[in-house]
């Protein structure tokens, strides 16, 4: 290969990198930078006042509470679903896979509307407690939109590791529960961890489905993404500054989740 061809290849790769970085900067870094600038433009004291109001504090803790519930339930479901897809011989595996991927194909707003039609006052199901316009409805919406991640991360790991060790454990007299805790779970732990991180990120930032089923009452059903939306919709510079402050708070939480995902990724690949 001639030197001119090598130089041309390097220039092409450099051009691709510049284009990719410029594209990401235009779509991500510039908007985030503007939000950060507008957040701290009034001063740090104003930002602190915005994120420590009773509504903001309540929204923060409610968002974390809902994320913990959704991540826990989806982790349990995701591991069970992955085991059914890979280790079992049940019929309807393709249907189960399609149902798991359903949140990827449906708009979150449609998900919220579906929950409203099923669990609303004139819906198909009537439970002894209120679902729509209350915390249970927000939890259901969050669970639905973040459902696929753990299952989709664990399934290929189970296929990759095979079942030889599990069969050997069963031959030695281990029960199914012992085999799961001592053989299967340690083998898939990084897939589970990566799926948990993705599920957490999705649950923290969900607004479309939650907006439909939430009453947006501060201190009761107002999550952090809804607080950003609500403050942005209000008139006045103070409300806009509060929206920027809440958005920055949510962005910091998302960056922490992203950092965790970045740290887990090399371990997952090595595993």
N, C-alpha and C positions, 0 to 999 in steps of 0.2 A: 504494500500500500504506500502510495506516494505521500510526501509531506503535505501537499496541497489537499489531498483527500482527508488526511487526519485533521488538518486545520479546519476544513469544511465541516467535518463531523463534530468537532468541538464547538464550532460556532453555532451549529444547529441545535446541539444540546443546551448550549448557553441561552439561545433564543427561546427554547421551550421553557427553560427554568424561569427566565425573566417574564415570559408571558403568564406562566402559572402563578408566580409570586405577585405580579401586578394585578391579575384577576382576583386573587384572594384579598389583596390589599384593598381593592376597590369595593369588594362586596362585604368584607368583614372588618378589616382594620380601620378604615376611614370612618364607617358609621359608629363603631365602638369608640374610636377616638373622639368623635364629635359628642357622643353621649357623656363620656368622661369629662370633657371640657365644659359642657353645659352643666354637668352636675356640680362641679367644684367652682364654677364661676361666681356664685353668690358668696362663697366662703365655706370653710369646713364646718363652722358653727351652724350654718343654715342646713347643711347636709345632715349633721347629727340630729338637729331638731326634726327633720323630715322623717328620718328612719326610726326615731324613738317615740313617735306619737302612739297613743294606744291602738289606733287602727293598724299602723305599720307593724308594731310588735306582735299584735294578734295575728296578722296576716303571715308574718314570718314563721311563727310557731305552728300555725295551722298548716302551712305549706309543708313544713318538715314532718308533721304528724301524718298527713295524708301520704307523703312520699314513703315514709317508713311502713305504713300499712300496705300500700300498693306493692312496694318492692318485696316485702316479706311474702305476701300471698302469691305474687307472680314468680318468685324464686321457687317456692314449693311446687306450684303448678308446672313451671318450666322444666324442672328436673323430672317430675313424674311423666310429663308429656314426652320428653326426650327418651326416657326409658321405654315408654310404650312404642315409640316410633322405631327404636333401634333394637331393643332386646325382646320385644314380644312378637307374637304371631297373630295378633287380633286383626279382624277385618276392619276396613274403613280407615286405613292409615292415610290414604290420600285425602279423605274428607277431613281428618284431624289436622293434617298439614295445611289444608286450605283454610280451616277455621282459625288456626294459629296465625296465619298470614293475613287474615281479614282486616285487622286494624291498619295494615300498610296500604290497603286498597281503598278504604273508606275515609272520607273526610271526617275530622273530629267533630265538626258541627253536626254532621249526619248522625254520628254516634250519640251526641248529646240529645238530639231530637228523638232518636229511637228510645233512649232511656226515658225521656219525657212521656212518650206515647205508651210505654209499658208500665211505668211506675207512677205516672201522674195521677191527679185526682180522678180523671176520667179514663185512666189507663186500663190495661188488661189485668194487671195484678194489683191486689190491694193488701198491703202488709199492715201489721199492727202499729207500725211506726212510720213516720214521714220519711220519704226517700228524696223526692225532688224538692229543690229549694232548701236542702239541708245537707249536713256533712256526709251522710251515707250516699247521697247522689253524687257528690263530688268524688268520693272514694271509688264508686263504681265506674265513673267516667275515666278517672285516672288509671284504674286497673285495666280497663278495656284498651286504652290507647297505648299502654306500655306492656301489653301482654306478650308479644312475640320474642322479646330480646333474649331472655334467659334460655328459652327452649331452642332458639336458633343458634346460640353460642355453644350449648352443651351437646346438641345432636351430632355435629361433625366430630367432636372430641370422642364421643362414645364409639362412633364408627371407626375412628382412627386407632383407638387402643385395643379394639376387639374384646372378646369375652373369654380368652384363655385363662386368665388369672381368676376370673369369677367361677369358671367351671372347675378349676383346680381347688378353689376354696370349698365349693359345694361337695366335691369328691372327698375332701378331708373332714366333712361333717359340719361345716359352717352353715348356719341358717341364712335365709335370705336377708334378714336385717343385719346380721353380722357381716355378711359379704358386702352389703351396701356401704356400711360405715367404715369398714377397714380396707376395702379394695376399690369399690366404684367411686365413692365420694373423693378420696384423696387423688384419684386419677383425673377427675374432672374439675378439681377445685379452681383452677385458673379459668376454665371456661365459665364456671358459675360466677366467679368474681368479676370477669369482664362483662357478663350479661347483667349482673347487679349494677355495675357502674352505668351501663347504657340505660337500664331501666330507671335508675335514679335520675339521670339527666333528663329523660323524657318526662318523668313524673313531676319534676320540679318546674319545668317550663310550660306545662300544658295549660292552654287557655280556651281553645275553641270549644271542646266538649264541656268543659267546666263552666264556661260562660252561659251555656244553655240551661244547665241544671242547678246553677247557684243563684241565690237571691241577692248576692253582692252586699250583704249586710255587714258592716265593719264589726269585728269582734265575734262574729258567728260563722259566716260562710264566705268571707272575703279572703282569698288567697293572695300571695304576693304578685303573681302575674296579673290577677284581676285588679289589684291595687294600682299597678302601673297603668292599666287601661282606664280605670275610673278617674285617676288624677289627670291623665292626659285629656280625658273628655270634658273635664271641668274647665271653666274659664278663669283666667287670672294667672299672673306670673308665678304666684306662690304655688298654685296647683301644678303648673308645668315643672317648676323646680323640684317639687315633691315627686313627680313622675320620674324625672331623671334620677333622683336619688334612689328611689325604689328599684329602678331598672339597673342601676349600678350595683346595688346590693344583690339582686338576682344574678347579675353577670359574674360577680365575685364567687357566689356559690357554684355557678356553672363552671367557672375556671378551676375551682378546687376539684370538681368531679372530673373535668378534662385532664387535670394533672394526674389524678388517680388512674385514669384510663391509660394515660401515656406511660406511667410507671409499670402498670400491669401488662402492657402489650408485649414488651420483650420477653417477660417470663412466660406468657402464654405461647409465644412463638417458639421459645426454647423447649417448652413442655411438649 
